[in-house]
Amino acid sequence: MSSRSGHHQEYQKHHHPQDHGRTPARRPVAQHAAPAAAVTGSAEGYTLVHAGKQVRFGPVVFWIAVGTVVLLGMWSAATATYFAFRDDVLTRLIARQAEMQYAYEDRISELRAKVDRTTSRQLLDQEQFDQKLDQIMKRQSALESRATALGAMPDVATTGSIKPQGRADAAPSSGTPKPSPISDTVIFVAPPDREARLESRAPLIAKAQPNQFAKAQGVDNVLVRLQTSLDQVERRQVAALSSVEDGIESRVRRMRGVISDLGLNMAQLEAATPRSGMGGPYVPVKLAPDAGAFERQLYRININRAQMQRLNQTLALVPYRKPVVGEVEFTSGFGVRSDPFLGRPAMHTGLDFRAAQGDPVRVTANGKVVSAGWAGGYGRMVEVDHGNGLSTRYGHLSEIGVKVGEYVKIGQVIGAVGSTGRSTGPHLHYETRIDGEAVDPQKFLRAGVRLSAG
């Protein structure tokens, strides 16, 4: 009953009694198909009216619902956009990732190449250092060999000159001169600082202290310092060698000049030179094609020294030395003089040397004794044949210390000063003869002084 009354009331609301018999007015189809929904707001909340129904919402619930709908809409739009542009985004991300990877690999390659270059440079520097050090060691070894060669040379002097013993005899000295044998042997004096000038590489390298120096200045500076030290030693060696060469050449020139000035035949002198026992296979001297300046200069020195030794042996037969020691003082010269006994002009065939009774008389050249005894005005006299027509006589001797046929050497004592024969007092009568003819002995003595000079 209640249901029917309800329908009846609703029918009365919508249908007026006057509308009986009329055709109801046609409403728009759209209102029946999709009745409009309306939302009305008030202080108490929001009311949603739809199809005659009303739903009331509170403010909080309403805005929560609105926010949820908005968020869902935004999410849907973002999702749709993502799926719409996903391929482009992924492509860009992949490209970016690939670009970063390529950049990283390029950086790694660049660093690796840099490391390789650094390693190669270090290896190259090490190789160059080893090469330089090897060159220094080879140069050190060569200079040590040169120092050994120079040290074995007896004629390396401070000034490069050859100092014969005759210079000491010729120099003036105070007091009584000390007797010394007369010798044709050239005495070569080695300088006291030879070891300092011909020092080897080992002490120089030790003094350089490469470890400490390398820490402060670097390895290159150490090598430069070593090279400088080697250059200094090489210059000293070259200077010493040049001095030796100049000295030997000067000596050879003087010796040849003396022989020429004395009018002697070099070939005859060499033929008359006695030969001692020697021999061996002939091995010619050869100079290596790649020999340096030092080796060539040393070769020239050896050749000149051999010539000088041969000349020394030849000049050993030339009586250019003093027969007595001490300073030379003549009491009578060679040539015409007033005879000490008769007072008339007479030819003096020798030199009279002032000397004391009993002073030793020494032979002035190698030779063979051909006379030893009393010889008239000579008194006790010794005559020595030096070969090639050269001979010397020693007169007025108080004693004779050799026999006929005996071979004597330069500086050997053959007697003592006296006053036998035609003599007014103790002195030595000394003669030099060529092919039996007396010549002035001073000519030979001056040649000896010339050889001793320089």
Number of C-alpha atoms within 10 A of each C-alpha: 6 7 7 9 10 11 12 11 11 11 11 11 9 8 12 9 8 7 9 9 7 7 7 9 6 6 8 8 9 9 10 10 8 10 13 12 13 12 12 12 14 8 7 10 14 17 18 15 16 14 12 9 9 14 10 15 16 13 15 10 12 15 12 11 13 12 12 12 12 12 12 12 12 12 12 12 12 12 13 12 11 13 12 11 12 13 11 12 13 11 12 12 12 12 12 12 12 12 12 12 12 12 12 12 12 12 12 12 12 12 12 12 12 12 12 12 12 12 12 12 12 12 12 12 12 12 12 12 15 12 12 15 15 12 13 17 14 12 17 22 15 15 21 19 13 21 22 14 12 20 16 10 15 13 26 24 22 17 13 20 20 26 20 19 18 21 14 11 20 14 8 11 12 5 6 8 12 9 12 12 17 23 21 25 14 16 14 16 16 17 15 10 11 16 11 11 19 21 20 21 21 12 9 16 16 9 9 15 11 19 11 11 14 14 10 11 11 13 15 12 14 21 18 11 17 21 18 12 16 20 14 13 23 23 13 16 20 18 15 22 23 18 20 26 23 16 22 22 18 15 23 20 13 18 21 15 15 21 19 12 12 12 9 16 12 15 10 13 23 17 13 15 20 14 9 6 5 5 6 5 5 6 6 6 9 7 11 9 6 8 11 11 10 15 14 14 16 20 16 14 20 16 12 17 19 12 15 19 14 14 19 17 19 22 22 23 26 28 26 23 24 28 26 25 19 17 17 13 11 15 12 14 16 19 14 11 14 12 12 12 9 8 9 9 11 13 11 19 20 25 22 20 22 19 24 15 16 16 20 21 26 24 28 27 29 26 27 19 22 16 18 21 18 17 15 12 13 21 20 24 25 27 23 27 22 25 20 18 15 21 26 25 22 28 32 28 30 20 18 19 12 18 16 14 14 12 15 22 19 21 22 20 21 24 24 25 27 25 22 23 17 14 18 10 14 21 27 32 27 22 23 26 19 14 10 11 12 18 16 18 23 17 14 21 15 14 23 20 16 15 23 20 15 14
